[in-house]
Amino acid sequence: MVFGPIGAGGSAGPGDIGDVRHFSGLVSGLDTEGIIKKLMAVQRKPLDQLLRDKQWLAWQREAYREVNRSLLAFRDALSALRLSGTYRQQKALLSRDDLVGVTATGAAVPGVHSLRVNRLAKPATVVGNAIAGRLAGTAPTDPLGKQFGIADTATLEFTLTLTDPSGNPLGKATVTVTDAGTKTIADIVQAINAAAFTDPNTKQPVDFGVRASYDPTLDRLFVQTRQMGNLVLTLEDVTTATGASGDVGVVATLFGAPVDSATGKAKLTGTPGQTAEVVLDGATLTFADNRFAAFGLDFVLKGADAGAETTITVVRDTEAIVDRVLDFVKRYNDLLDDLNRRLTEPRYRDYPPLLDDEKAKMSEKQIEEWEKRAKSGLLARDPLLERLVTEMRRAVTTPVVIGGQTVSLADIGITTGNWWDRGRLVVDEGKLRAAVAEDPERVAALLSQKLASGAPDAENRDPFHPQKGLAVRLYDVVGAAINRFVDRAGRDGVAVGDQSVLGRALTRLDGRINELTRRLKAIEDRYWREFTAMEKAIQRANVQSLWLMQAFGGGA
């Protein structure tokens, strides 16, 4: 017995089949469930079409949003291309690049400079002597207590002091290491690196970037400041620990510093740091670092040679401008190709979106191939895309008025291809480089020129104004298109509460689907009630017929 959905029932009477409300052909022998399924298949056709329409609209909305993501990326790239400073790239040519590296910024001015490097800036450095007092049979990785015969509970304490060359204190830190029986040289290094320095005058924390390291090959400790300049670093023991090897401390043992007989403590002063000194265009200058900036140039000192002069020639970087233009053309062509592909993509109307029960009968490969065709042509001949393509092509083909003269892409070696290229730009790099070398300002203006300050609002709103550069025009055109696509398909990632045209259409479809689903449920329930009533009637007729047969048979 196959039971269908529960329908309206009633109390059982003489001849009824208990309280079974929906059953399939128990008395009649009919395939009731199969009949109702076929009847409902006819009734479900409008619902199936609504489900297909909903899936198509959902795909179309996502296609619009994919285009919008491409437009946003393109507009972000245009943000830099519409700025005149983007094309004012300079580069520095050096006669001696082994002594200095120079990078020109946008503020650099073409010209020639001379530079001599008298000395490089250096950090304050302490290089430890050979480690003293290590017991025979021990290794650098053993605990300090074992290596140097120090009591396991010993506390090792020392200070790091930074001063200027005159001895004026600049910062001091105290390093304390407890339980020498469990600590190693690595713990000493870690403690130095974590040391907190305090300015003795202001009592405020100060960071000189003091870092320690241990080289197991040389078996020596090194300490250095990250900050360069006139600094002197001194290490001094505060306490000592008595062990088999006598009075020892961190500075005495690990840095091999001599112990002062009067205090019993060791002290080690490292090599002072120094400032950099250069002679730039005849002026002697000092810097606390090997990096400095001047004349819109960033200098990195590499070597010192007071007798050698480096000539720095700042020139316009025409190659950078060419690269910018080529990048613009590539991004434009890529976007245009994608839009044209979507506009001309074929629509396969014989491949509608699949329903769940249809997918259940297909393999994953079959579903993939079907949906590939079903999703084709989502935006074919779409008016919003056609408008965008037309406006993009108009924006780049309309000449720009620069200084009273009209200049077009063709003047710098960029033309549109054949008609079947659908507006793609073709670059003659030789002509482009020649145009950039001859007049880089004109090339920059062709892309980045803006209207004069105070221009009327009507002119500012006109994306095709003849005095607007191509990148400026495209930025306006693409920005307006993004807003139109948002109105049509909503913002990326928004599913709930989408008030776009397609979002509202999908919401209306959901309402119709829900209403039709309720109606179909009621129709199916009605079919089951009718077939159930038929089964009960047949059963009653069979019971009555059996009674009559028995009655007449008994009378004979």
C-alpha positions, 0 to 999 in steps of 0.5 A: 500500500502506498500512502499519499498526502493526508486529506480530509477524512471522516469517521468510519462507517459500515463497510469502510476501510478503517481510518485510512485516508489516502491509499493507492489502489487498495480496492480498485487496483489502480495506480492512484499515486502514478495517476495523481503524479501525471495529473500534477505534472500537467498542473505543475507546468506553470510552476516549473516555468516560474522556477526556470524564470527565477533561475534565469534572472538569478544568473542574469543578475550575477552576470551584471554583477560580474560586469560591474566588478570588471568596471570597478577594477577598470575605474580603479586603474583609471584613478591613477591614469587621470592624474597628470602626476602619473605621467611626470615620472623622472629617472636618475642616471648615475656615473657611479652606481657602486657608491650610491643608489638614487630613485627619482620621485614625482617631485624631482626636477630634471637637472644634474647634481654631484655627490661625494660620499666621505663616509657611511653611517654605521651602528654602534657595535660590540663584538665579543671576545672569545668566550672565557671559562667554559669547562672542559667537556661542555658545549655552547648549547649546555645550560650556563651553570654546566658550562661555567660551573655557576650555581644553578640558582645563580642570577646573572645581571648586566647593563647596556648603556648608550651614550654619545661620543662625549659620554652623555647618557642617551639610554640604559637597560638592565638585563636580568637572567635567573636560574643559570642552571636552566638558561643557555646562551640563546636565553642571554641573546633573547634577553638582550633583544627584549631589553627595554631602554629608558632615557635617563633624562626624560625617564621615557622609553626609547628604542635604539633597536639593540639586537644581539646574535651568537655565531656558533662557528666563531663562538662569539656574541655580537650586539649592534644598534639598528639606529646609526649615528654617533652612539657608543654602546657599553656592556657592564656586569652588575652581579657575579656568580661564584663557581668552580671557575671563580667570579664570572658574569655575562660580560666577563664570560660570554663577551670575554671582557677583562674583570676590573680587580677593584670591582670584580666586574667586567665592562666592555665598550664597543666600536662607536657608530658614526653619521654619514657625511656627503658633499652634495652639490658642494654642500657638506651634509651629515645624516644619521642614516645611509638613506636621505632625500633631497631635490625630490630624489631618494638616496641610498649610500652604498660605499664611501670614497671621498675622492670619487664624485658621482654625477646624477642626471635627472631626466624625464622617464619616457619609458614609464609614460609609454608603459602607462599608455600601453597598460591603459590600452590593454585594460581598455581592450580587455574590458571591451573584449569581455563586453563584446563577448557577452553582447554577441554570445549565442542564446540556446533557448532549447537549453532552459535552466534545469529543475532539481528532478531533472538534475537527479536524472543526469550525471555531473558532466551532463549537468555541467555541459547543459548549464554551460549552454543554458547560461550562454547569452545572459546579456546578449544584445543587452541595451545597458551593455550596448550603451556602455560599449558605444560610450566607451568607444566615443570617449576614446575616439573623440579628439581632445582640445589641448592648448587650442589644438585637437589631439587624438589617439591616432596622433600618438600611434594608437588607432582602432582596428578593423570593423570586426575588431569591434573597437579594439585599440591597436598600438604602433609602439614606435610612433608612440615612443616617438610622440612621448619623446617629442612632447611627453606633456601632450601625451599626458594631457591627452589622457589626464587633462581636466576642465579648468577650475570653476567650469560650469556644472553642465560642462563638468557633467558632460563625459564627452567634453572636448577638453577632457582627457581620455582617461577622465572621460572613461572614468566618468562613463564607467562610473555612470555605467556602474550606477546603472548596473547597480540599479539594474542588478544591485550591489555585489554580495547583496541578496536579501533586501535587494531593491534593484530591478532584478531584485524586485523581479525575483522577489515577485517571482518568489511570491508567485511561486509560493502562491502557486505551490499552495494552490498545487498542494490544494489540488493534489489534496483534492485528487487524493480525496476524490480517489480515496472516496472512490476506493471507499465507494467501491469497497462499500459496493463490494461488501453489499454485493457479498452480503447479497450473494450470501443472503440469496445463496443461504435461501437456496 
